[in-house]
């Protein structure tokens, strides 16, 4: 049977397939036996929000569903207690089991904005890890050597530098691999930073008598800063639960160099159209129109076309034309916080929660990120007269009306 069409869809956006020959064999056997392949994706709910970085692999998982295969979504409520150490040079802070369970419930709900619930198996890996005896853990640990684990660049670098590298972190790849054994995965999807862990799954399946899974890796999506992997901890993420206005505005804030990558990984736009966009920008075309098209498409996917148009209107009114949003929240300063109608700007930012702390407020002021009534904040004191409204803007998307 010819699987050219399916392979074209699978290859889109993929960095590596290990191996295409095995994948074609699996597709052929599944077709002959009239069964679906089991395509695994593991998500560690270390935080409650699913963001656009997660959707790169979620969309590919939906692609397999549309081909008739079964998505096996593993919510790592046990692995998240360790936290995936891939690509990190420091140990992750530990989470409690209760925290990972609470986060995982939000993941499931948000993942179904992309996945077909009828073709998805949702599995918690506490189902097997919580029941394992220490003898079983030792038997599993015997399937991989320390030398093999230290082939991972991040582990090797930390070990070489003498930085802390705990035993439970070394067990993480083995735990992810055992997930594949438990669900009898035919394929596993993941970012390029997951390659070592997914390959460990192939090895463990083979040693335990299963047919090894095929590995498909995808590029990591940079966040709104344009340099680092999208992450909530770096505050460069675009969440699926963002309001249409925030989602649209955040997409518009990405560097122009990421427009085509976002089109390719986050939308279903034809590749020839994306190539045309790339060619036009290389020839000097203004990227603004392409970026608006991108933002509109992404908001439409997770909200609606109507909401996307509202997000665009809000963006154009607020950011392009310099309008201060009429529906910005209002904060009233109490008389006890004033000294002859005056209050320190650092205190204002802290009291109104426009800054997380007074040191954060000081940093924002030093960076020129604070505007008062449309002008960059100068000085350290703000005067607030009775009956007057002061418009405060922090960064590109935070607005507040201050009164007394």
Backbone torsions as a table, in degrees:
resi	resn	phi	psi	omega
1	UNK	NA	144.4	-178.8
2	UNK	-89.5	123.6	-179.7
3	UNK	-114.8	27.2	-177.2
4	UNK	-59.0	-42.2	-179.5
5	UNK	-64.1	-44.6	179.3
6	UNK	-63.9	-42.4	-178.3
7	UNK	-66.1	-34.7	177.3
8	UNK	-62.5	-42.2	178.3
9	UNK	-67.9	-39.2	-179.2
10	UNK	-66.7	-40.7	-176.8
11	UNK	-69.1	-25.5	-175.5
12	UNK	-56.8	120.1	177.1
13	UNK	81.5	-12.0	-176.9
14	UNK	-74.1	145.4	175.7
15	UNK	-90.7	-42.5	-174.2
16	UNK	-152.2	141.0	173.5
17	UNK	-124.0	119.9	-177.9
18	UNK	-119.6	97.3	-6.3
19	UNK	-121.9	161.5	179.4
20	UNK	-63.6	-37.0	179.2
21	UNK	-60.2	-45.0	179.3
22	UNK	-65.9	-38.2	-180.0
23	UNK	-63.5	-45.5	178.5
24	UNK	-61.3	-38.9	177.5
25	UNK	-63.2	-43.2	179.5
26	UNK	-64.8	-42.5	178.4
27	UNK	-61.5	-42.0	-178.5
28	UNK	-66.4	-45.6	179.9
29	UNK	-64.6	-43.2	179.2
30	UNK	-61.1	-38.8	178.7
31	UNK	-66.1	-44.0	-179.3
32	UNK	-65.0	-38.5	-178.1
33	UNK	-88.6	1.1	179.6
34	UNK	52.9	50.6	176.7
35	UNK	-134.1	165.0	179.6
36	UNK	-96.9	151.9	172.8
37	UNK	-79.0	152.8	178.1
38	UNK	-101.7	109.3	-174.0
39	UNK	-106.3	115.9	-171.5
40	UNK	-97.6	139.6	168.6
41	UNK	-139.0	126.0	177.3
42	UNK	-104.6	133.9	176.0
43	UNK	-123.9	127.1	175.7
44	UNK	-92.8	114.3	-177.7
45	UNK	-80.3	66.8	178.9
46	UNK	-74.9	-20.6	175.4
47	UNK	-140.6	158.8	-171.0
48	UNK	-75.6	-16.9	-172.9
49	UNK	-99.5	136.7	167.4
50	UNK	-89.9	132.4	-179.5
51	UNK	-119.6	176.9	-175.3
52	UNK	-61.3	-26.1	176.3
53	UNK	-61.4	-37.8	177.8
54	UNK	-67.6	-29.3	-172.3
55	UNK	-71.8	-15.7	178.9
56	UNK	-58.4	-47.8	179.4
57	UNK	-82.5	-30.3	177.7
58	UNK	-62.8	-40.1	178.9
59	UNK	-65.9	-37.1	178.2
60	UNK	-69.6	-33.8	175.9
61	UNK	-64.3	-39.3	176.0
62	UNK	-65.1	-34.6	177.1
63	UNK	-59.1	-43.3	176.9
64	UNK	-65.3	-37.5	176.3
65	UNK	-60.7	-43.1	-179.5
66	UNK	-65.2	-21.3	175.2
67	UNK	-84.2	-4.3	178.0
68	UNK	102.7	8.6	-177.4
69	UNK	-97.3	170.4	-175.2
70	UNK	-101.1	127.1	174.8
71	UNK	-87.0	127.7	175.5
72	UNK	-111.2	103.4	-176.9
73	UNK	-97.4	111.4	179.3
74	UNK	-96.0	120.0	174.9
75	UNK	-94.4	111.9	-171.2
76	UNK	-83.5	69.5	179.9
77	UNK	-69.4	-19.2	174.7
78	UNK	-92.4	-46.0	-180.0
79	UNK	-65.0	-29.5	-179.5
80	UNK	-67.2	-20.7	176.8
81	UNK	-67.5	-27.0	172.8
82	UNK	-84.4	-47.5	-173.4
83	UNK	86.7	127.9	-177.6
84	UNK	-62.0	118.3	179.9
85	UNK	-81.4	1.7	-175.7
86	UNK	-55.6	125.9	174.9
87	UNK	74.6	6.0	-177.2
88	UNK	-105.4	146.2	178.8
89	UNK	-104.9	7.0	176.7
90	UNK	-137.8	159.0	178.9
91	UNK	-72.9	139.0	176.9
92	UNK	-74.5	147.1	173.9
93	UNK	-66.6	140.1	-177.2
94	UNK	-73.2	143.5	174.6
95	UNK	-110.4	154.1	174.6
96	UNK	-82.2	160.4	178.0
97	UNK	-60.9	-38.4	-179.8
98	UNK	-63.4	-38.5	179.5
99	UNK	-66.0	-43.6	-179.0
100	UNK	-67.2	-36.0	178.8
101	UNK	-65.5	-43.2	179.8
102	UNK	-63.4	-43.4	178.3
103	UNK	-63.8	-39.9	-175.9
104	UNK	-62.6	-34.1	-179.8
105	UNK	-63.7	-36.6	177.7
106	UNK	-71.6	-33.3	178.2
107	UNK	-61.1	-45.5	-178.1
108	UNK	-59.4	-45.5	-178.8
109	UNK	-62.9	-43.2	-177.1
110	UNK	-74.3	-34.1	179.9
111	UNK	-61.4	-30.7	-178.7
112	UNK	-76.8	1.2	168.0
113	UNK	-72.1	-16.7	-178.7
114	UNK	-117.2	-46.3	-174.8
115	UNK	-82.4	154.6	174.0
116	UNK	-86.1	112.7	-177.3
117	UNK	-57.8	-30.5	-177.5
118	UNK	-71.1	-19.1	-179.1
119	UNK	-116.0	23.3	-177.1
120	UNK	-122.3	130.1	169.1
121	UNK	-99.9	119.0	177.4
122	UNK	-100.7	122.6	-175.3
123	UNK	-129.3	137.2	175.4
124	UNK	-99.1	129.5	-175.6
125	UNK	-77.5	-2.1	169.0
126	UNK	-67.8	-18.2	180.0
127	UNK	-57.2	-32.3	178.7
128	UNK	-110.5	-38.3	-177.2
129	UNK	-65.9	-33.5	-178.3
130	UNK	-70.9	-15.5	-176.1
131	UNK	-104.8	-3.2	-176.1
132	UNK	-75.4	139.1	173.8
133	UNK	-84.5	165.2	179.8
134	UNK	-64.6	-32.8	176.9
135	UNK	-61.6	-42.1	179.4
136	UNK	-67.1	-37.6	178.5
137	UNK	-64.2	-42.5	177.9
138	UNK	-62.6	-40.0	178.8
139	UNK	-63.7	-39.1	178.2
140	UNK	-67.6	-41.7	-178.1
141	UNK	-64.4	-24.0	-179.6
142	UNK	-72.4	-10.0	-175.9
143	UNK	-84.9	-3.8	-179.4
144	UNK	-142.8	143.1	-177.5
145	UNK	-96.0	158.1	176.4
146	UNK	-63.5	-38.5	178.7
147	UNK	-58.8	-41.0	178.4
148	UNK	-64.1	-43.7	-179.8
149	UNK	-63.7	-35.7	-179.1
150	UNK	-78.3	1.0	170.2
151	UNK	-73.7	-18.5	176.0
152	UNK	-68.6	128.6	-174.8
153	UNK	-56.5	-45.7	-175.6
154	UNK	-66.2	-41.2	176.1
155	UNK	-63.2	-46.8	-177.4
156	UNK	-60.6	-42.3	-178.6
157	UNK	-66.0	-42.8	179.3
158	UNK	-65.2	-40.4	179.3
159	UNK	-65.0	-43.5	-178.9
160	UNK	-63.7	-38.5	-179.0
161	UNK	-78.6	-12.4	-176.9
162	UNK	81.8	14.3	177.3
163	UNK	-74.6	153.7	-179.1
164	UNK	-56.5	131.3	176.9
165	UNK	-141.4	99.5	-172.8
166	UNK	-82.6	155.2	-178.8
167	UNK	-61.6	-36.9	-178.4
168	UNK	-66.0	-28.4	175.7
169	UNK	-69.7	-38.1	177.7
170	UNK	-64.1	-26.3	179.8
171	UNK	-78.2	-15.3	-174.3
172	UNK	-57.1	-50.2	179.5
173	UNK	-58.0	-35.3	179.8
174	UNK	-67.9	-38.0	178.6
175	UNK	-65.5	-44.2	178.4
176	UNK	-63.3	-38.6	178.4
177	UNK	-63.5	-40.5	-178.1
178	UNK	-67.6	-28.8	173.1
179	UNK	-55.7	-43.3	-178.8
180	UNK	-63.9	-38.0	177.3
181	UNK	-64.0	-44.9	-175.6
182	UNK	-64.3	-35.7	-176.6
183	UNK	-100.2	3.2	179.9
184	UNK	53.6	53.5	-176.8
185	UNK	-67.7	134.4	172.2
186	UNK	-88.3	-33.1	178.4
187	UNK	-139.7	153.7	169.7
188	UNK	-133.3	135.4	178.5
189	UNK	-104.5	150.5	176.7
190	UNK	-176.9	168.4	175.0
191	UNK	-71.0	167.9	-179.8
192	UNK	-60.9	-26.0	178.4
193	UNK	-72.3	-9.8	-179.1
194	UNK	-97.3	0.8	-172.7
195	UNK	-56.2	-46.3	-178.7
196	UNK	-60.2	-46.3	-177.2
197	UNK	-64.0	-40.8	-177.6
198	UNK	-71.4	-37.7	175.0
199	UNK	-63.6	-33.9	175.6
200	UNK	-61.9	-34.2	176.6
201	UNK	-63.9	-41.9	176.5
202	UNK	-58.2	-46.6	-177.6
203	UNK	-64.8	-41.8	-178.6
204	UNK	-68.5	-40.8	177.0
205	UNK	-58.6	-45.2	-178.3
206	UNK	-62.7	-42.2	-178.0
207	UNK	-69.4	-21.4	179.9
208	UNK	-102.6	13.4	172.1
209	UNK	87.3	12.2	176.9
210	UNK	-98.8	158.9	174.2
211	UNK	-74.4	124.4	-175.3
212	UNK	-60.0	143.5	178.1
213	UNK	-73.0	153.8	172.0
214	UNK	-83.5	141.7	-179.4
215	UNK	-103.7	128.1	173.3
216	UNK	-128.7	118.3	-178.7
217	UNK	-109.9	153.9	-176.6
218	UNK	-131.8	154.4	-178.3
219	UNK	-65.4	151.5	174.6
220	UNK	-78.7	136.8	-177.8
221	UNK	-90.0	121.8	175.3
222	UNK	-67.6	149.2	179.2
223	UNK	-84.5	-165.8	-174.9
224	UNK	-66.1	-17.8	176.6
225	UNK	-76.7	-15.4	175.6
226	UNK	81.3	1.1	-176.5
227	UNK	-124.5	-45.1	-174.5
228	UNK	-102.1	154.8	177.7
229	UNK	-53.1	136.4	-179.7
230	UNK	-57.0	126.7	-174.7
231	UNK	-156.9	139.5	177.5
232	UNK	-66.4	-35.9	-178.7
233	UNK	-65.2	-23.8	178.5
234	UNK	-95.4	-2.0	179.4
235	UNK	55.5	37.5	178.1
236	UNK	-121.8	25.4	-172.0
237	UNK	-103.8	160.2	173.3
238	UNK	-122.0	110.3	-173.5
239	UNK	-84.0	149.0	175.8
240	UNK	-64.7	-26.4	-179.7
241	UNK	-90.6	5.1	174.8
242	UNK	-61.3	150.0	173.8
243	UNK	-64.2	157.2	177.9
244	UNK	-54.6	-40.0	-179.0
245	UNK	-64.9	-44.7	-179.9
246	UNK	-67.3	-42.3	-179.3
247	UNK	-62.1	-45.5	179.8
248	UNK	-61.5	-47.6	-177.8
249	UNK	-63.6	-37.7	179.9
250	UNK	-68.5	-39.7	176.9
251	UNK	-62.9	-39.2	179.6
252	UNK	-66.8	-17.0	-178.1
253	UNK	-88.9	-5.5	-179.0
254	UNK	-70.5	153.2	176.3
255	UNK	-62.7	148.7	-179.0
256	UNK	-57.2	-31.2	-177.0
257	UNK	-64.6	-16.5	-178.4
258	UNK	-95.9	-3.6	-174.6
259	UNK	-55.9	-51.1	-176.3
260	UNK	-68.4	-36.4	178.6
261	UNK	-64.5	-42.0	177.5
262	UNK	-64.2	-42.4	177.1
263	UNK	-57.2	-46.3	-174.5
264	UNK	-69.5	-42.4	-172.9
265	UNK	-89.7	-23.5	-172.3
266	UNK	-112.6	-9.2	-179.7
267	UNK	-129.1	175.4	177.4
268	UNK	-106.0	22.8	178.7
269	UNK	-59.3	138.8	177.9
270	UNK	-57.9	142.9	-176.6
271	UNK	-63.9	-32.4	179.6
272	UNK	-67.5	-32.5	177.0
273	UNK	-68.8	-39.9	178.4
274	UNK	-64.8	-40.2	176.9
275	UNK	-61.5	-36.7	178.7
276	UNK	-66.3	-40.7	176.7
277	UNK	-61.6	-45.0	-179.9
278	UNK	-60.7	-42.9	-178.9
279	UNK	-65.6	-42.9	-179.6
280	UNK	-64.1	-42.0	179.7
281	UNK	-66.9	-37.3	177.9
282	UNK	-63.8	-26.6	-180.0
283	UNK	-88.9	4.2	175.0
284	UNK	103.8	5.4	179.0
285	UNK	-65.5	145.8	179.0
286	UNK	-66.4	123.9	-177.4
287	UNK	-71.3	-14.3	-172.7
288	UNK	-55.9	-45.3	-178.2
289	UNK	-64.5	-39.3	178.8
290	UNK	-66.5	-38.6	-178.8
291	UNK	-69.5	-36.3	175.9
292	UNK	-64.1	-40.4	177.5
293	UNK	-61.9	-43.3	178.2
294	UNK	-61.3	-49.3	-178.1
295	UNK	-61.3	-41.6	-179.7
296	UNK	-62.3	-42.7	-178.7
297	UNK	-66.5	-41.8	-178.6
298	UNK	-67.1	-43.9	178.8
299	UNK	-64.9	-36.6	178.1
300	UNK	-61.5	-39.5	-179.2
301	UNK	-60.5	-43.7	-172.1
302	UNK	-102.1	-6.1	175.6
303	UNK	-131.9	-90.6	177.0
304	UNK	-170.6	166.4	178.8
305	UNK	-63.8	-38.9	179.4
306	UNK	-63.2	-42.4	178.8
307	UNK	-66.7	-34.9	178.2
308	UNK	-63.8	-40.4	178.7
309	UNK	-66.2	-37.8	176.7
310	UNK	-65.4	-40.2	177.4
311	UNK	-62.4	-39.5	178.4
312	UNK	-66.1	-41.4	179.9
313	UNK	-63.5	-41.9	179.2
314	UNK	-64.3	-40.4	179.5
315	UNK	-64.1	-47.5	-177.3
316	UNK	-65.2	-37.3	179.9
317	UNK	-72.4	-38.8	-174.2
318	UNK	-85.7	-47.2	-170.5
319	UNK	-96.1	-41.3	-176.7
320	UNK	-79.6	-35.5	-177.5
321	UNK	-101.2	-3.4	175.8
322	UNK	76.5	16.7	178.6
323	UNK	-72.9	142.5	172.6
324	UNK	-91.1	125.8	-174.8
325	UNK	-59.8	130.2	-178.9
326	UNK	-66.1	-28.3	-177.5
327	UNK	-92.6	18.3	177.3
328	UNK	-61.7	144.3	-179.3
329	UNK	-61.9	152.6	-179.3
330	UNK	-111.6	134.6	177.5
331	UNK	-124.9	129.2	-180.0
332	UNK	-100.9	123.5	176.9
333	UNK	-80.2	133.4	178.9
334	UNK	-81.3	150.7	-176.8
335	UNK	-58.1	-33.3	-177.8
336	UNK	-65.7	-19.5	-179.5
337	UNK	-89.9	-4.4	-177.2
338	UNK	-103.2	150.4	174.6
339	UNK	-128.5	98.0	-176.5
340	UNK	55.2	54.8	177.9
341	UNK	67.8	9.2	-177.1
342	UNK	-120.6	153.4	178.2
343	UNK	-151.5	146.9	-179.9
344	UNK	-68.8	140.2	-179.1
345	UNK	-62.2	-37.4	178.5
346	UNK	-61.9	-42.4	178.5
347	UNK	-63.4	-39.4	178.9
348	UNK	-61.2	-50.1	-177.8
349	UNK	-62.0	-36.1	-179.7
350	UNK	-73.1	-45.6	-179.4
351	UNK	-63.0	-37.9	-177.0
352	UNK	-85.7	-1.0	-179.6
353	UNK	65.4	19.4	171.0
354	UNK	-73.8	-15.1	174.2
355	UNK	-132.1	146.1	-177.3
356	UNK	-74.6	-24.8	-178.6
357	UNK	-155.8	171.6	178.6
358	UNK	-69.1	-32.7	176.7
359	UNK	-68.6	-35.8	176.5
360	UNK	-65.5	-40.1	178.0
361	UNK	-61.7	-43.3	179.4
362	UNK	-62.0	-41.0	179.7
363	UNK	-63.4	-43.8	-179.9
364	UNK	-61.4	-41.0	179.1
365	UNK	-66.7	-42.4	-179.5
366	UNK	-64.6	-31.3	-179.9
367	UNK	-82.7	-4.2	-178.8
368	UNK	72.8	26.1	-176.3
369	UNK	-89.1	0.4	-175.8
370	UNK	-113.4	130.0	176.8
371	UNK	-120.7	141.4	177.1
372	UNK	-118.3	117.7	-178.6
373	UNK	50.6	43.3	174.2
374	UNK	84.8	-2.6	179.8
375	UNK	-117.2	142.6	179.2
376	UNK	-58.5	133.4	-176.8
377	UNK	-61.5	127.9	177.6
378	UNK	-124.3	135.2	-177.9
379	UNK	88.9	-177.2	-174.6
380	UNK	-118.6	-0.6	-175.0
381	UNK	-125.7	142.5	179.4
382	UNK	-118.9	134.2	177.0
383	UNK	-99.2	130.0	-179.0
384	UNK	-125.0	110.0	-179.3
385	UNK	-90.5	149.0	179.7
386	UNK	-59.9	131.1	178.0
387	UNK	85.6	-5.1	-179.6
388	UNK	-100.0	145.3	175.6
389	UNK	-106.9	131.6	176.8
390	UNK	-109.1	123.2	179.6
391	UNK	-89.8	122.3	-179.2
392	UNK	-116.9	131.7	176.2
393	UNK	-124.8	133.2	176.9
394	UNK	-121.4	120.5	-177.1
395	UNK	66.8	-149.0	-176.1
396	UNK	-96.4	-19.0	-168.6
397	UNK	-130.4	4.8	-179.1
398	UNK	-112.4	122.5	-175.6
399	UNK	-129.8	148.7	178.4
400	UNK	-157.2	140.6	175.0
401	UNK	-102.3	125.6	-176.0
402	UNK	-106.9	131.7	178.2
403	UNK	-137.4	-179.6	175.6
404	UNK	-140.9	NA	NA
